[in-house]
C-alpha cells in the first residue's frame, strides 16, 4: 500500500456508504453478503468482514438475528436546545435540560445518596467518598427516550435542607439555580463541556440504540462564587439529535 492510500476495507466501506447515501441501497435493504462483497470488490473474506464492521460501527447497518445485515433507516436529526441559565420559575426538569420554550416531554427520575467517585469528587472539589445526592433522569419526547442525565450534588451543600432531594419538597423539579437560591446559595456561573464517545451498554439500552452507536456527552457544572454545587452528565444519541447552543452576546 503506497503512502496516502486507503486500506482495502475502508475503500469497500466507503463505496457501500456512498450507495446507502445515494439510495442505491435504501433503508431495510439487505446488505450484500460477505461472499458477494468478496466477489464484487475482489477482496478477501477478512476485508469484506471488516468493511461490514465499519458500517455497523457507524450505525448505517444493523444485524438481524438469523436474517443478515440490513441498511438502517436514518432518522432526521432533531435539535436539543441548550442555553445559559434556565427560566427562574416554572421550569420542569425537561425544560431545564432542553432550554427551549417549545419543549414538551416527560421524564422519570430516581435519587439516592452515594459516595462520590474520584471523577465526581474532582468535578465538585470534594474528597472521594464524600456523600453526594445522585439523581438519574430519563427524558422522553413523544414517548421516545431521547436524553439521559445523571447529576450529583454535594450533601455538604444541600444535606438537611428542603432541597436535598431535587424532585421532592416545595421546590421539587425546579432548576438548580432556583433550588440553590432557596438555601442562600447563589449560582453565578455554569460550564458545559461537550464530547462524543461510543455509548455504554446501559445507555444504549435505555436510549434504544445498538452497540457501537455514538452518543454526545455534555458535562455540566454549576458554580456559586467559584464553588461547584452541582455537576451532571447529559447523554444524547448522536444519530438522532443535534445539540444547539443559544448564547447571549454581551
Helices and strands as residue ranges (DSSP letters): H 8-22, H 34-41, H 45-57, E 61-64, E 68-71, E 78-83, H 93-97, E 106-115, H 118-124, E 131-141, E 144-154, H 155-158, H 176-181, E 189-198, H 201-207, E 214-224, E 227-237, E 241-246
